[in-house]
Structure formats: structure tokens, C-alpha cells
Amino acid sequence: MCDDFTLEADKTALSRRTFGIIGGAAAVSIAASPAALAKGGPALTERMVEIPTPAGICDAFFVHPAKGKHPGVIFWPDIGGLRDAKKEMARRLAAQGYAVLAVNQYYRAGKSPVLNSFAEWRTPEGQAKLKPMIATVTPEGVSLDSKVFVAWLDLQKAVDKKRGIGSEGYCMGGPFTVRTAAANPGRVRAAASFHGGGLVGDKPDSPSKLLAKTKASFLFAIAKNDDARSPNDKDALKEAAAKAGRPAEIEVYAGDHGWTVPDSPVYDKAAADHAFERLLALYKKL
């Protein structure tokens, strides 16, 4: 399962040091697309962007309603990285009134798409390709990157800075949402993890131990087979949230690991729609 790799990625802290900081981060926009009309929703504006970070240039997909200002959201993809399925998910959220930045978490190793589908990583070729890329994504790097992404969003005309920023992550991106909230407590007010791996651990920087450093409300949507493998994690998350005084909705879903992702072999539309409804409820707090 995807979280076999997620745990490795989230626990591996390479001695990569990133210097400089976010204040001077500017956006270079490329490949602006025509406004897209979501089914039954508002016209959307979308484009690929390049965001300078202390570690290099991160390519990302930015989509938002064509008119007005909206809460910003940082979207962390699953282990398959930024690809068409993730862009579709970002568009769906943007159509509900959000300015969504879906990032390439592997930008240190190369531009997106890394893989064309979620299922591709299960192949020997996909795993061989991803393994060195996963090693470039460290807890320290995620936290620093998130500060850059928050600063970038706050510079965009489509983002309402009077509202909080949301963060959501899938699979290996699940724990990144907590790190994003902990690194940006003044801006990130809601964070959601869907079939996230490596959320609970004994290290001081384990995501479950970072909740007290945040000012966010949380949604932890757990896959049924992940819960079967680690049945105590949901209770540990509940205990950590209560101890930190942070609101947290924690639910085990009927779907297996990857159920929310349209190109996943285990995609479950009914369970995915339920998860999306709970995400929208969370983001009302922004």
C-alpha cells in the first residue's frame, strides 16, 4: 500500500539544509489556460505556476473562480504526485469557491507529472522511479515549503487574505497537512488528511505531536484497511487532539487506502463524495 512508502518518506530526515526564507518568494506564472467552466459551477481560471523556494523551483497547478477573492488551499498530492487526476480534484474544490494550489512535492527531483496514475507506482518500474524521489521529501523540507506556499498564496489577487488558509493531503500528503498547519499557525486554520500514513509516532516531530503547535481544525479520514493494520492510530489521534485542544473529526471510512482518488484502483465514489462533503464542512471554518 501507498503508506508503506509514506512512512518511510515522513520519518526520513535527510541532512538537507535549506537556507534563505520566504519573504522574497515570488511567483512566475506559465502556461495560463483559458477559463474552465465547472459543471454547474462558476467559471474557473487555471494555470501552471513556478514558485521559487530555498531548495529550487516548485511547479504547481493553481485554479480558482474567475471572479472574486477566495480562501486559499494548499493541496498535497498522494504518492503518485501532481497529475491529471489531482488537477481534476483541485478543480472540483475550486468550483466550490476556493483558490487551490496543488503542488509537486517531488520538485527537487523533477517536474510533474512524475507518474501518470496512482496505480503506476505499484509497478516495479514505478517504485524504482519513485524511491529516490520520495527520499527528497523530508519533514523539514515540507515545513519550509509550506511557508513559501502560504506566502505565495497571500500574494495572489484571487486569494482572500482576510480568510484562513486550508491544507489537504492524500496518502503521503496526509501528514504534510499537519506540518503545514504547525509551520503556519497564523494562517492555516483547517487541515484535512485522507488515507494519510505516518500520522502517529513516538518522535517529537511526529504529526500527532505537532497538533498543539497549530491553530487549525482537523479532519482525519482513515481508510478501513489502514485502520485494520493500525487500529490504535485513530485513538492516538483523538487523544492528541484533545490534549492539544484542537477540534478534530476522526472517522474510519468504508473505502480502502486511496479511495478518494479518481484514478486509484480502489476509488469508491460514494465514500469519496462523503469525504468531500466533510472537507467542505471543515473549510467553512476558514
C-alpha positions in Angstrom: 0.0 0.0 0.0 1.0 3.6 -0.5 1.5 4.2 3.2 4.4 1.7 3.2 6.3 4.4 1.4 4.7 7.3 3.1 6.0 6.2 6.5 9.5 6.0 5.0 9.2 9.4 3.5 7.8 11.1 6.6 10.3 9.5 9.0 13.4 10.0 6.9 15.1 13.2 7.8 18.0 13.8 5.4 20.7 16.2 6.4 19.5 18.6 3.7 19.6 22.2 5.0 17.7 24.9 3.2 18.8 28.5 3.6 17.1 31.8 3.0 13.5 32.3 3.8 10.2 33.1 2.4 9.8 36.8 2.3 11.3 37.2 -1.1 9.4 34.3 -2.7 7.8 35.4 -5.9 5.7 33.6 -8.4 6.4 33.0 -12.1 3.3 32.0 -13.9 3.4 29.9 -17.0 1.0 28.2 -19.4 -2.1 30.1 -18.4 -5.1 28.2 -19.6 -8.5 29.6 -20.7 -11.1 29.9 -18.1 -12.7 26.5 -17.5 -16.4 26.1 -16.7 -17.0 23.5 -14.0 -20.2 21.6 -14.4 -22.9 23.5 -12.6 -20.3 25.8 -11.1 -18.6 29.1 -11.7 -16.1 29.8 -14.5 -12.6 28.8 -13.3 -9.2 30.3 -14.1 -6.3 27.8 -14.0 -2.6 27.8 -14.8 0.6 26.1 -14.1 2.9 28.2 -12.0 6.6 28.1 -10.9 7.3 29.0 -7.2 10.8 29.8 -6.1 11.8 28.0 -2.9 15.1 27.8 -1.0 15.5 24.3 -2.5 14.6 25.2 -6.1 11.6 25.9 -8.3 8.4 24.1 -7.4 5.9 23.6 -10.2 2.3 23.7 -9.2 -1.3 23.9 -10.5 -3.3 27.0 -9.4 -7.0 27.1 -10.0 -9.7 29.4 -8.7 -13.1 31.0 -9.6 -12.5 33.6 -12.3 -14.1 36.3 -10.3 -13.7 37.5 -6.7 -11.4 36.6 -3.8 -11.5 33.2 -2.1 -9.8 31.3 0.7 -6.5 29.7 -0.3 -5.9 26.0 -0.1 -2.6 24.1 -0.3 -3.2 20.7 -1.9 -0.6 18.0 -1.2 -0.9 15.0 -3.7 -0.6 11.4 -2.9 2.5 9.3 -3.6 1.8 9.4 -7.4 2.4 13.2 -7.4 0.8 16.0 -9.3 -1.0 14.7 -12.3 -4.3 15.0 -14.2 -6.4 13.2 -11.5 -5.1 15.7 -8.9 -5.9 18.6 -11.1 -9.4 17.4 -11.5 -9.8 17.2 -7.7 -8.4 20.7 -7.4 -10.9 22.0 -10.0 -13.8 20.4 -8.1 -12.8 22.2 -4.9 -12.2 25.5 -6.7 -15.7 25.3 -8.1 -16.9 25.5 -4.5 -15.2 28.8 -4.0 -11.6 28.2 -3.2 -8.2 29.2 -4.7 -6.4 25.9 -4.8 -2.6 25.4 -5.2 -1.9 21.8 -6.0 1.9 21.4 -5.6 4.5 19.0 -6.9 6.1 17.6 -3.8 8.8 16.0 -5.8 10.1 19.2 -7.4 13.6 18.7 -6.0 13.9 15.6 -8.2 11.9 16.8 -11.3 8.9 18.4 -12.8 5.4 16.9 -12.7 3.9 14.6 -13.8 6.2 12.0 -12.2 3.7 9.2 -12.9 0.5 9.3 -15.0 -1.7 7.5 -12.5 -1.9 6.4 -8.9 -1.7 2.7 -9.9 1.6 3.2 -11.7 3.6 3.3 -8.5 2.6 -0.3 -7.8 4.7 -1.5 -10.8 8.4 -2.3 -10.3 9.2 0.5 -12.7 7.1 3.0 -10.8 8.6 2.0 -7.5 12.1 2.2 -8.8 11.4 5.7 -10.2 9.7 7.0 -7.1 12.0 5.6 -4.4 14.8 8.2 -4.9 12.2 11.0 -5.3 10.4 10.1 -2.1 13.8 10.4 -0.3 13.9 14.1 -1.3 10.7 14.9 0.6 11.6 15.4 4.3 9.7 16.7 7.2 12.0 19.8 7.4 11.6 20.4 3.7 7.8 20.1 3.8 7.6 22.6 6.6 9.8 25.1 4.8 8.0 24.6 1.5 4.6 25.2 3.2 5.8 28.6 4.4 6.7 29.5 0.8 3.3 28.3 -0.5 1.4 30.3 2.1 3.4 33.4 1.3 2.8 32.8 -2.5 -1.0 32.4 -2.0 -1.1 35.6 0.0 0.3 37.5 -3.0 -2.4 36.3 -5.3 -5.3 38.6 -6.2 -7.7 35.7 -6.2 -6.9 34.9 -2.5 -8.9 36.5 0.3 -6.2 37.2 3.0 -8.9 38.0 5.5 -9.8 34.3 5.5 -7.7 31.5 6.8 -5.8 29.0 4.5 -6.8 25.4 4.3 -4.5 22.4 3.7 -5.3 19.0 2.5 -3.3 15.9 1.7 -3.7 12.4 0.4 -1.7 9.3 1.3 1.9 10.6 1.9 0.4 14.1 1.8 -1.7 13.4 4.8 1.0 14.2 7.4 2.1 17.2 5.3 -1.1 18.9 6.1 -0.3 18.8 9.8 3.2 20.0 9.2 1.7 22.9 7.1 -0.6 23.9 10.0 2.2 23.7 12.5 4.6 25.7 10.4 2.0 28.4 9.7 -0.2 28.7 12.7 -1.2 32.3 12.0 -2.6 31.5 8.5 -3.6 27.8 8.3 -6.9 27.3 10.1 -8.1 24.0 8.7 -6.2 20.8 7.7 -7.5 17.5 6.2 -5.8 14.2 5.8 -7.3 11.5 3.6 -5.9 7.9 4.0 -2.7 9.6 5.3 0.2 7.5 6.5 2.7 8.2 9.3 0.4 10.4 11.3 1.2 8.8 14.6 4.7 8.1 16.0 7.0 8.5 19.0 9.3 11.1 17.6 8.9 14.7 18.8 8.2 15.9 15.3 5.6 13.2 14.6 2.4 14.8 13.2 0.3 13.7 16.1 2.7 15.5 18.4 2.5 18.7 16.4 -1.2 19.5 16.9 -0.5 21.7 19.9 1.6 24.0 17.6 -1.3 24.7 15.4 -4.4 26.9 15.4 -6.3 24.7 13.0 -9.3 22.4 13.0 -8.7 19.0 11.6 -10.3 16.2 9.6 -8.6 12.8 9.6 -10.3 10.5 7.2 -8.9 7.0 7.7 -9.1 4.1 5.2 -10.6 0.9 6.6 -7.6 -1.3 5.7 -5.2 1.2 7.2 -7.3 1.1 10.4 -7.1 -2.7 10.3 -3.4 -2.5 10.2 -3.0 0.2 12.8 -6.2 0.1 14.9 -4.8 2.2 17.7 -3.9 5.2 15.5 -7.4 6.7 15.5 -7.5 6.7 19.3 -4.0 8.2 19.4 -5.1 11.0 17.1 -8.2 11.6 19.2 -6.1 11.7 22.4 -3.5 14.0 20.8 -6.2 16.4 19.5 -7.9 16.5 22.9 -4.7 17.2 24.7 -3.8 19.9 22.2 -7.3 21.5 22.5 -7.7 21.3 18.7 -11.1 20.4 17.1 -10.7 17.2 15.1 -13.1 15.0 13.2 -11.7 11.5 13.0 -13.5 8.8 11.0 -12.8 5.4 9.5 -14.3 5.3 6.0 -15.7 2.3 4.1 -13.1 2.7 1.4 -9.6 1.2 1.2 -6.4 3.2 1.0 -6.7 5.5 -1.9 -10.5 5.6 -2.1 -10.8 9.3 -2.6 -8.6 9.4 -5.8 -10.4 9.0 -9.2 -7.5 7.2 -10.9 -6.9 4.8 -7.9 -7.7 1.1 -8.4 -9.8 1.3 -5.2 -11.7 4.5 -5.9 -15.0 4.5 -4.1 -17.3 7.3 -5.4 -19.8 7.1 -2.6 -17.1 7.2 0.1 -15.2 9.9 -1.8 -18.2 12.1 -2.1 -18.8 11.7 1.7 -15.2 12.7 2.3 -15.6 15.7 0.0 -18.7 16.8 1.9 -16.8 16.7 5.2 -13.9 18.6 3.7 -16.3 21.4 2.6 -17.8 21.4 6.1 -14.2 21.8 7.6 -13.4 24.6 5.2 -16.4 26.6 6.3 -14.3 27.5 9.3 -11.7 29.3 7.2 
